[in-house]
């Protein structure tokens, strides 16, 4: 960010900096462990993250696909739905 005449101006086209976002999000989730689910798209390992306030889970596999636990099994859901669920 550049300041000109006391006004902040944004710089665009820079290399993305993901560290601050990751740090903020990591403070709000607990890592609960993994499960391997053979019934889900070819035996994928699913990582379970629990939100500290809502107590809802964000379940993500090694490839970045997201899931919800429904009716006794992990069901694939799109990322937006998974995130909305965690914060609802």
N, C-alpha and C positions, 0 to 999 in steps of 0.2 A: 504494500500500500504506500502511496506517495502522498505527501501533504503539500498542497499549493495554496498559498494565501490563507492558511488556517482551515482549509477544507480538505478532507480526506478524499483521495481518488483511488479507485480500485485498479489493480493491474490484472489484465486478462492474458490468456495464452501461456500462463506459467505451467510448469510441471505440477500435477496435482499433489497435494500434501494430505495424506489420509490419516496420519498419526493422531492428530487431535480428535477427529471423529471416532476413531477406534477406541481411544482412551476414554472418551465420554460414554460411549456405549458399553464398554466392558465394565465400567463401574456400576452399571445398572442390571447386569446379568450375572448369575451364578452358573458355573459349569457343573452340571449334575452327572455327567458320564456319557457313555455311548451304549448303543445296542446294535446288534446286527440282526437285520430283519430279512429273512429269506423270501418272504412273501411280497416284498416291495421291490419291484423292478430289478431283479437279479441280485439279491443278497447284498444290500448296501449297508454300510456302517453309518448310523445316524447319531449325531452329536446332539445332546439335550442341554439347552440353556434356559434357565428359569429366571424370569424378571423379578427383581427384588420387591417391587411394590404390588404388581398385579398377581404375582405367583403363577402366571401362565407361562407355558413353554414355547420356545422357538426351537424347532427341530430341523437341523440342517445336515445333509449328508456330505461326504467328502467332495462331491462334485458341485455343491452349492444348491442342490434341489431342496425344497422345504416340504415339511409334512405336518399333519395334525393327527393326534390320537383320537380316533372316532370308532365307536362300536367295537372296542377291543383290538384295534389294529391301526397301524400307521397308514394314512392315506395321503397321497401326493396332493399338494395345494400350490397355487402360485405364490410367489414371494409377497406380493401386496396383501393377499389374504392372510398369510402367516403372520405378517407384521401387524396387521389390523387386529387379529385375534389376540396377540400378546398385549396390546395396549387398550383393549376394550374392557 
